[in-house]
Amino acid sequence: MELEFVFRDTAFKHGFTEEDIRHAFETCCYIGLYQDRTNVILLLGFDINANPVEILYNEIGDNRVNVFHAMHCQNKFYHLFEGRETP
């Protein structure tokens, strides 16, 4: 079943498009809870130009996500691309 996206305006404030965000989900390299918050998930992937991207979203139902943040990946997350839990 295909994932259904809900996009908040804040997801686009750093210049990313729906296409970029969907592509990050397709190229996911890391997914996990963000700072141990309940139902705030960090996803690391790549935009359509192969730039590392961080996405924050909530699961809002079966195969449905609420994306509220997308930006170029911060340095503090790069170790997660390599499979390491700590820098």
N, C-alpha and C positions, 0 to 999 in steps of 0.2 A: 504494500500500500504506500502511496506517495505521501510525503510529508506536506502538511498544509501550513502555510506561513501567515502570521498576522504581523504587520510591520508598524511599529510606533514611529512617529515623526523623528524622535531622538535617534533612531537607528541610522538616519541619513545626515546627521549634523556634521560628520567628518568627511562627507563627499562620496560615500559608498552608495551604490545602487542596489536595487533588489537583485539584479543579476550577479553582482559581486558577492552578496551575502549568500545567495543560493549556491554559488560556486564554492564558497568557503565550506558550506555543509557537505558538498560533494567531495571535497579534498581534505576532509577533517583529519588532522594529525593528533589531536588531543581533545578530550572532552572530560569534564569533571565539575564538581561543585565549586563555585566561586567563593573563596574565603569562608568555607564551611557554612554558607548561607543556605537556608532551605529553599529549594526550587529556584535558585539562580545558578544557571549553568554557563560555564566558560567553554567556548569552542575555539580552537585554533585551526585555521586552514589558510587557503590562499584565494585572493581575488582573481578576476579574469586575466590580470596581467602578471600573475604568479607572485604577487607581493604578500608577505605574511600578514594575516588579519586576525584580530581577536573579536569575537562575537559574544555578547551576553544575551541570554534569553531565558524564558520560563516555559515549562511544559504546561499547556492549558487544556489538555485532553488527549485522547488517543490520536497519535500522529499529527498533533497540532501544537505549534510553538508560537510564542509571542516574542519577537526580536525587538529589543529596545536599545541596543548598543552595538556599534561596529566602528572599528578604527584600526589604523596600522598597529601591528603588534608592538607592544612595549617591550623594551629590553628585558624586563624582569620575568617575562614569560618564555623567552627563547629556549631556555633549558628544557622546557616541556616538549618542544619539537623533537628533541633528542631522546626523549623517554626518561629523563631524569626528574625526580620529584623535587630536588633542591638544586639551586644554582651551583 
